[in-house]
Amino acid sequence: MITFHTIDDTRCWIKDRRQAGMKLGFVPTMGALHEGHLDLVRRSVAGNSLTAVSIFVNPIQFNNPDDLGKYPRTLEKDERLLDQTGCDLVFAPSVEEMYPSPAREKYDFGELEKVMEGASRPGHFNGVAVVVKKLFDIITPNRAYFGEKDYQQLRIIQTLVEMERIPVEIIPVPTIREPDGLAMSSRNRHLTKGERTIAHEIYQVLLEIRRNAGKISIAKVKEQAVSRLEKGGFICDYIEIASAASLRPLESWDEKVPARAFVACYLGNVRLIDNLEIIL
């Protein structure tokens, strides 16, 4: 495995191997890797001749400067973990390398970027789209792997690829969970021991929503979910039942479209998100 910090070195290394006909899988990350990230990498290693992973804490997707400052930087540890997966290339650029001048690209994702995370974090998905487009241009992968834990981000990236006609296959990967059901996330490390013991309640609420789907109204399902979480010490940002394709909030189970339940809430100072497919 080799690590590059510049775009030119990365492009040169990839170009030589792509010209030899090698298929390239790509996993973009912000580092602080956990088993969820490593699962993506292993899937890429299994399905491609080469696998590249980017590690870059993208400043333009953070709404809160404190969140950006607190995001863990653990490059040496991340490299050791990646070396064990069979990863071939790590691209770990500086902010100056990625943004020698301020990013000015603006994307319009319509309703996809206006609901849920988009409503709570204005501008977040434009920052995601800018950096992912840059990374795709640098890495030129055949396939790119994204976890369903950040499902709205996944839909944004799928739409970006369609809009920009980027020749890459997006591979969605199911959420990797802790034994108690908590979705793996770099943010989990900020939970206190006490908070960690109850954080799995988010997954239990999602399972309860799935069990009640079609039996009681969506409004009542959401009301019960909020009540259960708030009684447990969480502060809810949103709970939504939405179309899996458009992310349009659903008002009735009668709409009969593939759906997912989404939750975002605070536990102490940590904001956690999760989602689950709803099967009717």
N, C-alpha and C positions, 0 to 999 in steps of 0.2 A: 504494500500500500504506500502511496506517495501523497504528500500534502503540498498544494500550491497556494500561494497567497495573491497571485496576480492573474488577471484575465488573460494576458498574452501567453503565459506559461501553460495555463489550463487549456486554452484553445489549441495550442501547438500539440500538446500531448494527446488530446482527443482526436484532432485531425488525422494524425498518423495512424491511429487505430481504426478510425471510422473508414479511412481509405482502404484498409485491409479487410473491410466487410464486417467488422465486429459490431454487434448490436449493443446499445448502451442503455442501461436503466439508470434512473436518477431519483434521488430522494432529497428534496430541499428541507432543511431544518434550521432552527435557530440555536442548535446546540442544547446543552444540559440534557443529554440523551437519556432515555429510559427504554424499557422493554417495548413500548409501543413503537418508538422510532426504529429499534433494532429489528422488529418484526417486518417493517417496511423494507429495510435493507436486505434482510434475508430473502424476502420474496423477490426482490430485484436480482440478487445474486443467482437465485434458482432459475430465473427466467431470461437472463441476458448474458452475453459474453463478458461484459464489463459493467461495473456499478460505480457511479459517482454520487457522493453526498456533499451537499453544501452546508456549511456552518456559518451563519451570518445573522446577527441580531439586527434586524432591519428597523432603523429608527423611525422611518416615515409611516409605519403602521401602528405606532403607539400614540394614543390620545393623551395619556397621562405620563409626564416626564418622570415621575417617581417609579412607575412600572418599568420604564426603560432602564432607569438607573439600577433597579433591584434585580433585573433579569440576570440569572447566573451565567457566568462565562467560565466554562470548564473544558477548554479545548484539549488539553493534554489527556484528561480522563476520557473525553469523547473519542479521541484518536485510538486509545487503547481498546475501547469497546468496539469500535468499527473494525479494527484490525482483526478481531476475532470472528467477525461475520463473513469475511471474504471480500469486503469492500476494496476497490482498486484505487480510487482517487477521492481525496478530500479537498474541496475548494473552500478556503477560509479567508476571504478577503477582508480588508479594512473598509470602513465607511468611505474613506477618501477614494479607495479603488473603485467602489461601486457607484459612488456619486461624486465625481470630480466637479460637477456643477449641480445646482439644485434640481431635483426631479420636477418636471413640469407636465408630465403626461397626465391626462384626465380620461377616465373611462366612465361610460354610462351603462350600468348593469340594470337599470330600471328598478322594478320592485324588489329584485333579489338583494339589493344593497340597502334597501330602506327599512326592512323589517328586522326584528330581533337584534342581532349583533350590530347590524348597520344602523339601527335607530339608537342603540346604546353607545355606539362608538363611531360617531360621524367621521368619515374620511378613512377609516380603518381599512376597508376593502380596496380602496383605490391604492393605498400603500402596499397592500398585499399583491395586487395585480401588477403594479409597477415592478416590484422586485422579482416576482415570478417570471414575468416577461423577459426581464434582463437575464435572469438565470437560464431560461430556456434558450435565449440567443447565444449565451456563452457555452453552455454544455451541449446543446443540440441533441437531446436524448431521443431515443425511439419510444421509450415508455417512461412515465413519471408516476410515482406512487404517493398517494395521499390517504390519510386516515379518515374514517367517517366520524370520528369524535368531533372534528371541526367540520361538520357537514355543510354548513352555509359557505364556508371557505371553499370546500370541495366544489359546490355548485357554481360559485363565482369563477373558479379556475376552469371548470369545464366550459363555462360560457365564454371566458376569455379566449380559450383555444379555438372555439367556433368563430368568434368575432374576428380574431386576428389570423385565422387560418394557419395556425401553428401545427406543423406536421409531427405531433406527438400524441401517443395514446395515453390517456389518463386512466390509471388503475386505482379504483377505490378499494380500500382495505378496511374490514370491520374493526371496531374499537377493541383495543386490548385492555383488559380490566384486571385489577387486583383481585385476589381470592374472594374478598367481600363484595365485589362488584364496582368499586370506585374506578372510574375511568382513569387510566394512567395519564398523567400530565406533569409537565415541569413545575407547575404551580403547586403541586401537592407537597413539595418539600418545604413550603412556607407554612404549612399547617402545624399547629401545636399538637402535642400528643393527644390532648383531650379532644381537639377538633378532628383529628384523624380518626378517632374511634367512632365518630358519628357521621363522617363525611359520606359513608356508603349509603346513607339514607336517601341521597339524590337518586341513586339507581333503584332503590326500592319504590320510590315515588313513581319513577318512569314505568316500572313493572306494573304498578297498581293502575296507572293510566291505561296501559295496554290491556289489562284484565277487564277494565270497565268500558273499553271502547265499544260503542254500539249499544251499550246497556243503559247508560244514563247520558244526559246531554253533555255536549262539549263544555258548555259554560259551567255545569256542575262539576265535571271532572277537573277542570282547571281550579275552580274554587276549593275543592277538597285537597288538591295537590298543594296549593299555596298555604292552606291552613295547616296541613301536616308538616310542611317544611318550617313554617314560622314557629310552630309549637316546639319544634326540635332545635330552635336557636339559629336558623338561617334567616337571611333577609333576601327576599325574592326580587330579582330584577325583572324577569319575565318567565312565564310558563305559556307555551304555545303549542297548539296542534295545527300543523300546516301541511300543505301539499308537498310531497317529497320532490316534485319537479320544479314547481314555481316558487315554493315557500310561501305561497299565499295562505294566510290564516283561514282555517275552516270554521264554519259556524254550525255545521250539522254533519253527522255521520252519513247522512243520506247522499252526500256528494259522491261517495263511492270512488274516490281516487286514492292511489297509494299515498300514505301519510306517514308523518313522523311526529313524535312528541319531543319538544325542546324545552330545556330548562337552563336558566342562568341565575345564580344566586351567590350571595356572599356568606362565607363562614368565617367569622372574625374579619380579618383584613384581606382574605383571599377570595377572589372571584372565581367560581368554578362553573363550567358548562358541561352539558351532556345531552345526548339525544338517543332516541330509540325508535326503531321501525314499529309502526302500528299495523297489526294484521287484523283485518275485519273478516 
